[in-house]
Amino acid sequence: MKWFNTEGVCDPAVNYMAGVHRQAAEIIRLIDQGKYFTINRPRQYGKTNTLHKLSQLLRDRYYVLSTSFEAAGTTEFSAERSFVLFFKGQLARSMRLAGCPADLIALWTAPSEPSFPLLQDRIVQLCTASDRGIVLMIDEADSWLGSAVMMRFLQTLRENYLAAESNGEARFQSVLLAGITDIKRLKFSPEGALGQSSPWDIAADFNVDMSFSVVEIGGMLQEYEADHQTGMDVAAMAALLREYTSGYPVLVTRLCKILDEDVLGSPGFETGARAWTREGFLAAVKVLLEEEGNPLFCDILMQLSDHPDLDNLLRGMLLSGEIIRCDPDDALYQLGKQHGILKRDGDQICVSNRIFHARLYHRYRTQEHLNELLAESP
């Protein structure tokens, strides 16, 4: 029997999943056009699942080389030599998994001095010799943005892209960098610190809506309903999930998981017919809002701790009802949007969904109450 999964990569053979076919189709259009771009979305927003789906859909047309920088340590990003050796090893493994011919793998892994200029030459050789286009996908690509080595790597990809544009030199068909940060917006100094110029200014804008629509949520619920025959109103339940989460992928799936595993069978919700109702849904929302150690909530609180100005902005919005006009270039707005906390509503800024709004409002009201009690203490 299938189940709702909020940990790691989802498998449609064993997990109930909202479809990512629309998102994948839009991304494949960019890949077919030869674009380099960043899939920048908040934490647990379906980036890794989307990359996995893309690998499956593209494997008959391209060699899809998928890797991640999440597991890399300071050693790999400490110097040019160590990074090039690390990257070549990562891609060699990806090539084997992607079914690349043995002679192509041998070309890539042939000994050479580990330097960025020679890495660029090797990329050209690889793409020239390949019998099909090569798509490079790097998950958690923003893990080491403060590193000068990472900046030089991005410059290498940029130089290869520009050389292909100017003189027809072979290059990757497409490069996808997945992470929270929109790398294209960042500026770097020659030493790698944030500052002067962007080595990723060749990247196309990424405007794909990766939130789940009512229709996509409904498709997942319909599959669940076919297995369990609860008699739920699928359309109404999908609309509720979208209303409270704004389609934030992990929140949608988490609420479904709570409904299926915690609410169903509890007092008053002994059957699926009782659990998968508005009352059961609100019970699941209560469980979610009271969760301790929820990774997404913990990440948001960490961001607010690291950025007191953003914390104060949200406090004013939620407790005092302050209306904040949206300046698309404002650093706090961009930070809140980057982490999925804020969104634009007309010409104003608001909290991105009702779940975050309720959790943060409770936090600020509790802090305010504690401060009042402390002030009254003798």
Contacts in CASP RR format, 6 or more apart in sequence:
PFRMAT RR
TARGET T0000
AUTHOR 0000-0000-0000
METHOD contacts of the structure
MODEL  1
MKWFNTEGVCDPAVNYMAGVHRQAAEIIRLIDQGKYFTINRPRQYGKTNT
LHKLSQLLRDRYYVLSTSFEAAGTTEFSAERSFVLFFKGQLARSMRLAGC
PADLIALWTAPSEPSFPLLQDRIVQLCTASDRGIVLMIDEADSWLGSAVM
MRFLQTLRENYLAAESNGEARFQSVLLAGITDIKRLKFSPEGALGQSSPW
DIAADFNVDMSFSVVEIGGMLQEYEADHQTGMDVAAMAALLREYTSGYPV
LVTRLCKILDEDVLGSPGFETGARAWTREGFLAAVKVLLEEEGNPLFCDI
LMQLSDHPDLDNLLRGMLLSGEIIRCDPDDALYQLGKQHGILKRDGDQIC
VSNRIFHARLYHRYRTQEHLNELLAESP
1 227 0 8 1.000
2 14 0 8 1.000
2 15 0 8 1.000
2 16 0 8 1.000
2 223 0 8 1.000
2 224 0 8 1.000
2 227 0 8 1.000
3 14 0 8 1.000
3 15 0 8 1.000
3 16 0 8 1.000
3 257 0 8 1.000
3 260 0 8 1.000
4 15 0 8 1.000
4 16 0 8 1.000
4 253 0 8 1.000
4 254 0 8 1.000
4 256 0 8 1.000
4 257 0 8 1.000
4 260 0 8 1.000
4 261 0 8 1.000
5 11 0 8 1.000
5 14 0 8 1.000
5 15 0 8 1.000
5 16 0 8 1.000
5 253 0 8 1.000
5 257 0 8 1.000
6 44 0 8 1.000
6 250 0 8 1.000
6 253 0 8 1.000
6 254 0 8 1.000
6 257 0 8 1.000
8 48 0 8 1.000
9 48 0 8 1.000
9 49 0 8 1.000
9 52 0 8 1.000
10 17 0 8 1.000
10 49 0 8 1.000
16 220 0 8 1.000
16 223 0 8 1.000
16 224 0 8 1.000
16 253 0 8 1.000
16 256 0 8 1.000
17 49 0 8 1.000
17 220 0 8 1.000
17 253 0 8 1.000
18 212 0 8 1.000
18 216 0 8 1.000
18 217 0 8 1.000
18 218 0 8 1.000
18 219 0 8 1.000
18 220 0 8 1.000
18 249 0 8 1.000
18 252 0 8 1.000
18 253 0 8 1.000
19 212 0 8 1.000
19 216 0 8 1.000
19 219 0 8 1.000
19 220 0 8 1.000
20 46 0 8 1.000
20 49 0 8 1.000
20 50 0 8 1.000
20 53 0 8 1.000
20 210 0 8 1.000
20 216 0 8 1.000
22 213 0 8 1.000
22 216 0 8 1.000
23 50 0 8 1.000
23 208 0 8 1.000
23 209 0 8 1.000
23 210 0 8 1.000
24 50 0 8 1.000
24 53 0 8 1.000
24 54 0 8 1.000
24 57 0 8 1.000
26 208 0 8 1.000
27 39 0 8 1.000
27 50 0 8 1.000
27 54 0 8 1.000
27 176 0 8 1.000
27 208 0 8 1.000
28 54 0 8 1.000
28 57 0 8 1.000
28 58 0 8 1.000
30 37 0 8 1.000
30 174 0 8 1.000
30 204 0 8 1.000
30 206 0 8 1.000
31 54 0 8 1.000
31 58 0 8 1.000
31 62 0 8 1.000
31 135 0 8 1.000
31 173 0 8 1.000
31 174 0 8 1.000
31 176 0 8 1.000
34 173 0 8 1.000
34 174 0 8 1.000
35 174 0 8 1.000
35 203 0 8 1.000
35 204 0 8 1.000
36 157 0 8 1.000
36 161 0 8 1.000
36 172 0 8 1.000
36 174 0 8 1.000
36 175 0 8 1.000
36 176 0 8 1.000
36 200 0 8 1.000
36 202 0 8 1.000
36 203 0 8 1.000
36 204 0 8 1.000
37 174 0 8 1.000
37 175 0 8 1.000
37 176 0 8 1.000
37 177 0 8 1.000
37 184 0 8 1.000
37 203 0 8 1.000
37 204 0 8 1.000
37 205 0 8 1.000
37 206 0 8 1.000
38 141 0 8 1.000
38 176 0 8 1.000
38 177 0 8 1.000
38 178 0 8 1.000
38 179 0 8 1.000
38 181 0 8 1.000
38 182 0 8 1.000
38 183 0 8 1.000
38 184 0 8 1.000
38 200 0 8 1.000
38 203 0 8 1.000
38 206 0 8 1.000
39 47 0 8 1.000
39 50 0 8 1.000
39 51 0 8 1.000
39 176 0 8 1.000
39 177 0 8 1.000
39 178 0 8 1.000
39 179 0 8 1.000
39 206 0 8 1.000
39 208 0 8 1.000
39 210 0 8 1.000
40 142 0 8 1.000
40 178 0 8 1.000
40 179 0 8 1.000
40 180 0 8 1.000
40 181 0 8 1.000
40 182 0 8 1.000
40 183 0 8 1.000
40 206 0 8 1.000
40 338 0 8 1.000
41 47 0 8 1.000
41 179 0 8 1.000
41 180 0 8 1.000
41 210 0 8 1.000
42 180 0 8 1.000
42 248 0 8 1.000
42 338 0 8 1.000
42 339 0 8 1.000
42 340 0 8 1.000
43 180 0 8 1.000
43 295 0 8 1.000
43 296 0 8 1.000
43 299 0 8 1.000
43 339 0 8 1.000
44 249 0 8 1.000
44 250 0 8 1.000
44 295 0 8 1.000
44 296 0 8 1.000
45 210 0 8 1.000
45 248 0 8 1.000
45 249 0 8 1.000
45 250 0 8 1.000
45 340 0 8 1.000
46 210 0 8 1.000
46 249 0 8 1.000
46 250 0 8 1.000
47 139 0 8 1.000
47 178 0 8 1.000
47 179 0 8 1.000
47 210 0 8 1.000
48 139 0 8 1.000
48 178 0 8 1.000
49 249 0 8 1.000
50 178 0 8 1.000
50 210 0 8 1.000
51 66 0 8 1.000
51 137 0 8 1.000
51 139 0 8 1.000
51 176 0 8 1.000
51 178 0 8 1.000
54 64 0 8 1.000
54 137 0 8 1.000
54 176 0 8 1.000
55 64 0 8 1.000
55 66 0 8 1.000
55 137 0 8 1.000
58 64 0 8 1.000
58 135 0 8 1.000
59 98 0 8 1.000
61 132 0 8 1.000
62 132 0 8 1.000
62 133 0 8 1.000
62 134 0 8 1.000
62 135 0 8 1.000
62 173 0 8 1.000
63 95 0 8 1.000
63 98 0 8 1.000
63 99 0 8 1.000
63 100 0 8 1.000
63 104 0 8 1.000
63 130 0 8 1.000
63 132 0 8 1.000
63 133 0 8 1.000
63 134 0 8 1.000
63 135 0 8 1.000
64 98 0 8 1.000
64 135 0 8 1.000
64 137 0 8 1.000
65 91 0 8 1.000
65 94 0 8 1.000
65 95 0 8 1.000
65 98 0 8 1.000
65 134 0 8 1.000
65 135 0 8 1.000
65 136 0 8 1.000
65 137 0 8 1.000
66 94 0 8 1.000
66 97 0 8 1.000
66 98 0 8 1.000
66 137 0 8 1.000
66 138 0 8 1.000
66 139 0 8 1.000
67 90 0 8 1.000
67 91 0 8 1.000
67 93 0 8 1.000
67 94 0 8 1.000
67 137 0 8 1.000
67 138 0 8 1.000
67 139 0 8 1.000
68 138 0 8 1.000
68 139 0 8 1.000
68 140 0 8 1.000
69 138 0 8 1.000
69 139 0 8 1.000
69 140 0 8 1.000
69 141 0 8 1.000
69 143 0 8 1.000
69 144 0 8 1.000
70 139 0 8 1.000
70 140 0 8 1.000
70 143 0 8 1.000
72 86 0 8 1.000
72 143 0 8 1.000
72 144 0 8 1.000
75 82 0 8 1.000
76 82 0 8 1.000
76 83 0 8 1.000
76 86 0 8 1.000
77 83 0 8 1.000
77 144 0 8 1.000
77 147 0 8 1.000
77 149 0 8 1.000
77 150 0 8 1.000
78 149 0 8 1.000
79 149 0 8 1.000
80 114 0 8 1.000
80 115 0 8 1.000
80 116 0 8 1.000
80 149 0 8 1.000
80 152 0 8 1.000
81 114 0 8 1.000
81 115 0 8 1.000
82 114 0 8 1.000
83 149 0 8 1.000
83 153 0 8 1.000
84 114 0 8 1.000
84 115 0 8 1.000
84 116 0 8 1.000
84 118 0 8 1.000
84 119 0 8 1.000
85 114 0 8 1.000
87 119 0 8 1.000
87 153 0 8 1.000
88 108 0 8 1.000
88 109 0 8 1.000
88 114 0 8 1.000
88 119 0 8 1.000
88 122 0 8 1.000
89 109 0 8 1.000
91 108 0 8 1.000
91 136 0 8 1.000
92 105 0 8 1.000
92 108 0 8 1.000
92 109 0 8 1.000
95 104 0 8 1.000
95 105 0 8 1.000
95 108 0 8 1.000
96 105 0 8 1.000
100 130 0 8 1.000
101 131 0 8 1.000
103 129 0 8 1.000
104 126 0 8 1.000
104 129 0 8 1.000
104 130 0 8 1.000
107 122 0 8 1.000
107 125 0 8 1.000
107 126 0 8 1.000
107 129 0 8 1.000
108 122 0 8 1.000
108 126 0 8 1.000
112 118 0 8 1.000
112 122 0 8 1.000
116 152 0 8 1.000
116 153 0 8 1.000
116 155 0 8 1.000
116 156 0 8 1.000
119 156 0 8 1.000
120 156 0 8 1.000
120 159 0 8 1.000
120 160 0 8 1.000
123 156 0 8 1.000
123 160 0 8 1.000
123 171 0 8 1.000
123 172 0 8 1.000
124 160 0 8 1.000
124 163 0 8 1.000
124 169 0 8 1.000
124 170 0 8 1.000
124 171 0 8 1.000
126 134 0 8 1.000
127 133 0 8 1.000
127 134 0 8 1.000
127 170 0 8 1.000
127 171 0 8 1.000
127 172 0 8 1.000
128 170 0 8 1.000
133 172 0 8 1.000
133 173 0 8 1.000
134 172 0 8 1.000
134 173 0 8 1.000
135 172 0 8 1.000
135 173 0 8 1.000
135 174 0 8 1.000
135 175 0 8 1.000
135 176 0 8 1.000
136 172 0 8 1.000
136 174 0 8 1.000
136 175 0 8 1.000
136 176 0 8 1.000
137 175 0 8 1.000
137 176 0 8 1.000
137 178 0 8 1.000
138 175 0 8 1.000
138 176 0 8 1.000
138 177 0 8 1.000
138 178 0 8 1.000
139 178 0 8 1.000
139 179 0 8 1.000
140 178 0 8 1.000
140 179 0 8 1.000
141 177 0 8 1.000
141 178 0 8 1.000
141 179 0 8 1.000
141 183 0 8 1.000
142 177 0 8 1.000
142 179 0 8 1.000
142 180 0 8 1.000
142 181 0 8 1.000
142 183 0 8 1.000
144 150 0 8 1.000
145 181 0 8 1.000
145 183 0 8 1.000
145 186 0 8 1.000
145 194 0 8 1.000
146 188 0 8 1.000
146 192 0 8 1.000
146 193 0 8 1.000
146 194 0 8 1.000
147 192 0 8 1.000
148 190 0 8 1.000
148 191 0 8 1.000
148 192 0 8 1.000
148 193 0 8 1.000
150 192 0 8 1.000
151 188 0 8 1.000
151 192 0 8 1.000
151 199 0 8 1.000
154 183 0 8 1.000
154 199 0 8 1.000
154 200 0 8 1.000
155 199 0 8 1.000
157 172 0 8 1.000
157 175 0 8 1.000
158 199 0 8 1.000
158 200 0 8 1.000
158 201 0 8 1.000
158 202 0 8 1.000
160 169 0 8 1.000
160 171 0 8 1.000
160 172 0 8 1.000
161 171 0 8 1.000
161 175 0 8 1.000
161 202 0 8 1.000
162 202 0 8 1.000
163 169 0 8 1.000
163 171 0 8 1.000
164 170 0 8 1.000
164 171 0 8 1.000
177 183 0 8 1.000
177 200 0 8 1.000
177 203 0 8 1.000
180 338 0 8 1.000
180 339 0 8 1.000
181 338 0 8 1.000
182 206 0 8 1.000
182 338 0 8 1.000
183 198 0 8 1.000
183 200 0 8 1.000
183 203 0 8 1.000
184 198 0 8 1.000
184 200 0 8 1.000
184 201 0 8 1.000
184 203 0 8 1.000
184 205 0 8 1.000
185 198 0 8 1.000
185 334 0 8 1.000
186 194 0 8 1.000
186 198 0 8 1.000
186 200 0 8 1.000
187 194 0 8 1.000
187 195 0 8 1.000
187 196 0 8 1.000
187 197 0 8 1.000
187 198 0 8 1.000
188 194 0 8 1.000
188 195 0 8 1.000
188 196 0 8 1.000
188 197 0 8 1.000
188 198 0 8 1.000
188 199 0 8 1.000
189 195 0 8 1.000
189 196 0 8 1.000
189 197 0 8 1.000
190 196 0 8 1.000
210 249 0 8 1.000
211 246 0 8 1.000
211 247 0 8 1.000
211 248 0 8 1.000
211 249 0 8 1.000
212 241 0 8 1.000
212 242 0 8 1.000
212 245 0 8 1.000
212 247 0 8 1.000
212 248 0 8 1.000
212 249 0 8 1.000
212 252 0 8 1.000
213 242 0 8 1.000
213 247 0 8 1.000
214 235 0 8 1.000
214 238 0 8 1.000
214 239 0 8 1.000
214 242 0 8 1.000
215 238 0 8 1.000
217 238 0 8 1.000
217 241 0 8 1.000
217 242 0 8 1.000
217 247 0 8 1.000
217 252 0 8 1.000
218 234 0 8 1.000
218 235 0 8 1.000
218 237 0 8 1.000
218 238 0 8 1.000
219 234 0 8 1.000
219 238 0 8 1.000
220 256 0 8 1.000
221 232 0 8 1.000
221 234 0 8 1.000
221 237 0 8 1.000
221 238 0 8 1.000
221 256 0 8 1.000
222 234 0 8 1.000
224 256 0 8 1.000
224 260 0 8 1.000
225 231 0 8 1.000
225 232 0 8 1.000
225 234 0 8 1.000
228 272 0 8 1.000
230 271 0 8 1.000
230 272 0 8 1.000
230 273 0 8 1.000
230 275 0 8 1.000
230 276 0 8 1.000
231 272 0 8 1.000
231 273 0 8 1.000
231 276 0 8 1.000
232 272 0 8 1.000
232 273 0 8 1.000
232 276 0 8 1.000
232 277 0 8 1.000
236 278 0 8 1.000
237 276 0 8 1.000
237 281 0 8 1.000
240 278 0 8 1.000
240 281 0 8 1.000
241 247 0 8 1.000
241 252 0 8 1.000
241 255 0 8 1.000
241 256 0 8 1.000
241 281 0 8 1.000
242 252 0 8 1.000
243 354 0 8 1.000
244 251 0 8 1.000
244 255 0 8 1.000
244 285 0 8 1.000
244 353 0 8 1.000
244 354 0 8 1.000
244 355 0 8 1.000
245 251 0 8 1.000
245 252 0 8 1.000
245 255 0 8 1.000
245 353 0 8 1.000
245 354 0 8 1.000
245 355 0 8 1.000
246 343 0 8 1.000
246 352 0 8 1.000
246 353 0 8 1.000
246 354 0 8 1.000
247 353 0 8 1.000
248 340 0 8 1.000
248 352 0 8 1.000
248 353 0 8 1.000
248 355 0 8 1.000
250 296 0 8 1.000
251 288 0 8 1.000
251 296 0 8 1.000
251 353 0 8 1.000
251 355 0 8 1.000
254 288 0 8 1.000
255 281 0 8 1.000
255 284 0 8 1.000
255 285 0 8 1.000
255 288 0 8 1.000
258 284 0 8 1.000
258 287 0 8 1.000
258 288 0 8 1.000
259 275 0 8 1.000
259 276 0 8 1.000
259 280 0 8 1.000
259 281 0 8 1.000
259 284 0 8 1.000
260 275 0 8 1.000
262 284 0 8 1.000
262 287 0 8 1.000
263 269 0 8 1.000
263 275 0 8 1.000
263 280 0 8 1.000
263 283 0 8 1.000
263 284 0 8 1.000
263 287 0 8 1.000
264 271 0 8 1.000
264 272 0 8 1.000
264 275 0 8 1.000
264 276 0 8 1.000
265 271 0 8 1.000
265 275 0 8 1.000
266 283 0 8 1.000
268 274 0 8 1.000
269 275 0 8 1.000
269 279 0 8 1.000
269 280 0 8 1.000
269 283 0 8 1.000
274 280 0 8 1.000
285 355 0 8 1.000
285 358 0 8 1.000
288 294 0 8 1.000
288 355 0 8 1.000
289 355 0 8 1.000
289 358 0 8 1.000
289 359 0 8 1.000
289 362 0 8 1.000
291 297 0 8 1.000
297 359 0 8 1.000
299 339 0 8 1.000
300 339 0 8 1.000
300 341 0 8 1.000
300 356 0 8 1.000
300 359 0 8 1.000
300 360 0 8 1.000
301 363 0 8 1.000
303 310 0 8 1.000
303 335 0 8 1.000
303 336 0 8 1.000
303 339 0 8 1.000
303 341 0 8 1.000
304 310 0 8 1.000
304 311 0 8 1.000
304 314 0 8 1.000
305 311 0 8 1.000
307 332 0 8 1.000
307 335 0 8 1.000
309 332 0 8 1.000
310 332 0 8 1.000
310 335 0 8 1.000
310 336 0 8 1.000
310 341 0 8 1.000
313 324 0 8 1.000
313 332 0 8 1.000
314 341 0 8 1.000
314 351 0 8 1.000
314 360 0 8 1.000
314 364 0 8 1.000
315 364 0 8 1.000
316 322 0 8 1.000
317 324 0 8 1.000
317 349 0 8 1.000
317 350 0 8 1.000
317 351 0 8 1.000
318 351 0 8 1.000
318 357 0 8 1.000
318 360 0 8 1.000
318 361 0 8 1.000
318 364 0 8 1.000
319 361 0 8 1.000
319 364 0 8 1.000
319 365 0 8 1.000
319 368 0 8 1.000
323 348 0 8 1.000
324 348 0 8 1.000
324 349 0 8 1.000
325 347 0 8 1.000
325 348 0 8 1.000
325 349 0 8 1.000
326 333 0 8 1.000
326 344 0 8 1.000
326 346 0 8 1.000
326 347 0 8 1.000
326 348 0 8 1.000
326 349 0 8 1.000
327 333 0 8 1.000
328 334 0 8 1.000
328 344 0 8 1.000
333 342 0 8 1.000
333 344 0 8 1.000
333 349 0 8 1.000
336 342 0 8 1.000
337 343 0 8 1.000
337 344 0 8 1.000
337 352 0 8 1.000
340 352 0 8 1.000
340 356 0 8 1.000
341 351 0 8 1.000
341 352 0 8 1.000
341 356 0 8 1.000
342 349 0 8 1.000
342 350 0 8 1.000
342 351 0 8 1.000
342 352 0 8 1.000
343 349 0 8 1.000
343 350 0 8 1.000
343 351 0 8 1.000
343 352 0 8 1.000
344 350 0 8 1.000
351 357 0 8 1.000
351 360 0 8 1.000
END
